[in-house]
Amino acid sequence: MTPKRAFDLVVALTGLCVLAPLMLIFAVVAASDGHWPLYRGIRVGRGNSTFGMLKLRTMTLGAEQAGGTSTARSDRRVTKVGRFMRRWKLDELPQLVNVVVGDMSLVGPRPNTRRGGVDRYTREEMGLLAVRPGITDLSSVVFSDEGDILDGTADPDAAYDYLIRPWKSRLGLLYVERHSFADDLKIIALTLVAIVAKPLALRGVDSILAAWEADHDLRLACRRETNLDAICAPGVAAE
């Protein structure tokens, strides 16, 4: 067992024990509409295999059929309590179970759907599937306001593809190439900091990217000081 896997197991099992009462409370609230409070979304993990990623349900029943996979801040499919859980990342807590069973890690590229997601990956982006997907990663810090970025766009899925996905993929591929156990600890800490002090967390992200010798454009985008530029996905030549 690697140190990363051992750490994942210890933290995930401890987290499940400590946070079980909190998850139960929000599960009861999420079930107040008379439906099951857990959501099991099919995602693609390491080695291009599929698994069921667990979340506390934050959207109305049948939301997947009623719209796309990307969610803007004003998306009417998100429930009132769901907005609160998303704001504080509480809906992600059941993924600790995914960590325990080995589908996910605490830190790694966020898992994607197959339809509209991995099926559209370039050959270079397929490198994201070389490691276990994570509950959090650098993109979770940089794009924690993804709903705000997509809000007001005519097609959130299309906007995600040209505004967010290329940068997320670049961050994920850099993580696969350069990460260490110490980096994982930093990313977990920055994820928590970002909830209450995002500018401080972004400075921490930039420090990691500097150590990884990330290119100037990626570091600039991740500082989030200007509007995001639309760029091509990794492996696609710019016209």
C-alpha positions in Angstrom: 0.0 0.0 0.0 1.4 3.4 -1.0 1.6 6.3 1.5 -1.0 8.1 -0.5 -3.5 5.2 -0.3 -2.8 4.7 3.4 -3.4 8.4 4.1 -6.6 8.3 2.0 -8.0 5.4 4.0 -7.1 6.9 7.4 -8.6 10.3 6.6 -11.7 9.0 4.8 -12.6 6.5 7.6 -12.0 9.2 10.3 -14.0 11.7 8.3 -16.9 9.3 7.9 -17.0 8.7 11.6 -16.7 12.3 12.6 -19.0 13.8 9.9 -21.7 11.1 9.9 -24.1 13.1 12.1 -23.7 16.2 9.8 -24.3 14.0 6.7 -27.3 12.5 8.3 -28.8 15.9 9.0 -28.4 17.1 5.5 -29.6 13.8 4.1 -32.8 14.2 6.1 -33.2 17.7 4.8 -32.5 16.7 1.2 -35.1 13.9 1.5 -37.8 16.4 2.6 -39.3 16.3 -0.9 -40.0 12.6 -0.4 -37.1 11.3 -2.5 -33.9 9.5 -1.8 -31.3 12.0 -0.6 -28.2 10.4 -2.1 -27.2 10.8 -5.8 -25.1 8.2 -7.5 -23.6 9.7 -10.7 -21.8 7.5 -13.1 -18.3 8.8 -13.6 -15.1 7.7 -15.3 -12.1 6.8 -13.1 -8.6 5.4 -13.3 -8.0 3.2 -16.3 -11.1 4.5 -18.1 -13.3 2.4 -15.8 -16.7 3.6 -14.6 -17.9 3.9 -11.0 -20.8 5.4 -9.1 -19.8 8.7 -7.4 -21.8 9.5 -4.4 -23.2 12.9 -3.5 -25.9 14.4 -1.3 -28.6 15.3 -3.8 -28.7 19.0 -4.5 -31.0 19.0 -7.5 -34.5 18.2 -8.3 -35.4 14.6 -9.2 -34.7 13.9 -12.9 -32.4 16.9 -13.2 -30.1 15.0 -15.6 -32.9 14.6 -18.1 -34.0 18.2 -17.7 -30.8 19.8 -18.7 -27.0 19.5 -19.4 -24.2 18.4 -17.2 -22.9 21.9 -16.3 -24.7 23.9 -13.7 -24.9 27.7 -13.6 -25.5 29.5 -10.4 -29.1 30.3 -11.3 -29.9 26.8 -12.6 -33.5 26.2 -11.4 -32.8 22.5 -11.0 -30.7 23.2 -7.9 -32.8 23.2 -4.7 -32.6 25.9 -2.0 -30.8 23.6 0.5 -28.8 22.3 -2.5 -27.3 25.8 -3.1 -26.2 25.9 0.6 -24.6 22.5 0.4 -22.8 23.3 -2.8 -21.5 26.6 -1.3 -19.9 24.8 1.6 -19.0 21.6 -0.4 -21.2 19.5 1.9 -22.7 17.6 -1.0 -19.2 16.0 -1.7 -18.9 14.4 1.8 -20.3 11.0 0.8 -17.4 10.6 -1.6 -15.4 9.6 1.4 -17.1 6.2 0.8 -15.7 6.2 -2.7 -12.3 6.8 -1.3 -12.6 3.9 1.2 -13.6 1.4 -1.5 -10.8 2.7 -3.8 -12.7 4.4 -6.6 -11.4 7.8 -5.7 -8.6 9.5 -3.8 -8.8 12.6 -1.6 -6.8 14.5 -4.2 -6.8 13.9 -7.9 -8.3 15.2 -11.1 -12.1 15.6 -10.6 -14.0 12.7 -12.3 -16.0 13.4 -15.4 -19.1 11.8 -17.0 -18.5 9.7 -20.1 -21.2 11.1 -22.4 -20.3 14.8 -23.0 -17.2 14.4 -20.9 -14.5 11.7 -21.4 -16.0 10.8 -24.8 -14.9 14.2 -25.9 -11.4 14.1 -24.4 -8.4 14.5 -26.6 -5.7 11.9 -26.6 -3.7 14.1 -24.3 -6.6 14.6 -21.9 -6.9 10.8 -21.6 -3.8 11.1 -19.4 -6.1 12.4 -16.7 -7.3 8.8 -16.3 -3.8 7.5 -15.2 -4.6 8.2 -11.6 -7.5 7.9 -9.2 -9.9 10.9 -9.5 -10.1 13.0 -6.4 -12.6 14.7 -4.2 -10.6 17.8 -4.7 -7.8 19.2 -6.8 -6.3 22.5 -7.8 -9.2 23.2 -10.2 -11.6 22.8 -7.3 -9.9 25.7 -5.7 -9.5 27.9 -8.8 -13.0 27.2 -10.2 -14.9 26.9 -7.0 -17.1 29.6 -8.5 -17.9 27.6 -11.6 -21.6 28.3 -11.3 -21.0 32.0 -11.4 -18.7 31.7 -14.4 -21.4 29.9 -16.3 -24.3 32.0 -15.1 -25.9 34.0 -17.9 -24.4 31.9 -20.7 -26.8 30.7 -23.4 -25.3 27.2 -23.2 -23.6 26.3 -19.9 -22.2 23.1 -21.3 -20.6 24.8 -24.3 -19.3 27.6 -22.1 -17.7 25.1 -19.8 -16.0 23.4 -22.8 -14.2 26.6 -23.9 -13.9 28.6 -20.7 -13.2 26.1 -17.9 -12.4 22.6 -19.2 -9.2 23.5 -21.0 -7.7 25.1 -17.9 -9.0 22.3 -15.7 -7.4 19.7 -18.0 -4.1 21.5 -18.0 -4.1 21.6 -14.2 -5.0 18.0 -14.0 -2.3 16.8 -16.4 0.3 18.9 -14.6 -0.9 17.2 -11.3 -0.5 13.7 -12.8 3.0 14.6 -13.9 4.4 16.5 -10.9 2.4 15.8 -7.8 3.8 14.5 -4.5 2.3 13.5 -1.2 3.3 16.9 0.2 1.5 18.6 -2.6 -1.7 16.6 -1.8 -1.5 17.9 1.8 -1.2 21.5 0.5 -4.1 21.0 -1.9 -6.4 19.7 0.9 -5.5 22.7 3.0 -6.1 25.2 0.2 -9.5 23.6 -0.5 -10.6 24.4 3.0 -9.1 27.9 2.9 -10.9 28.6 -0.4 -14.2 28.2 1.3 -13.6 31.3 3.5 -10.7 33.1 1.9 -10.4 32.4 -1.8 -7.8 35.1 -2.7 -5.5 33.6 -0.1 -6.1 30.1 -1.5 -5.3 31.3 -5.1 -2.0 32.6 -3.9 -1.3 29.1 -2.5 -2.2 27.6 -5.9 0.1 29.9 -7.7 2.9 28.9 -5.3 2.4 25.2 -6.2 2.2 26.0 -9.9 5.5 28.0 -9.7 7.2 25.0 -8.0 5.8 22.8 -10.8 7.2 25.2 -13.4 3.7 25.8 -15.0 3.6 28.0 -18.0 2.8 31.7 -17.6 -0.6 31.6 -19.2 -1.8 28.8 -16.9 -0.6 30.7 -13.8 -2.2 33.9 -15.0 -5.5 32.2 -15.5 -5.4 30.5 -12.1 -4.8 33.8 -10.3 -8.3 34.8 -11.5 -7.4 38.4 -11.6 -8.9 38.9 -15.1 -11.7 37.3 -17.2 -10.9 33.7 -18.4 -9.8 33.4 -21.9 -11.4 30.8 -24.2 -8.6 28.4 -25.3 -8.4 25.0 -26.9 -8.3 21.8 -24.9 -4.9 20.2 -24.4 -3.8 18.4 -27.6 -5.9 20.6 -29.9 -3.9 23.0 -32.0 -5.1 26.6 -32.0 -6.4 27.8 -35.3 
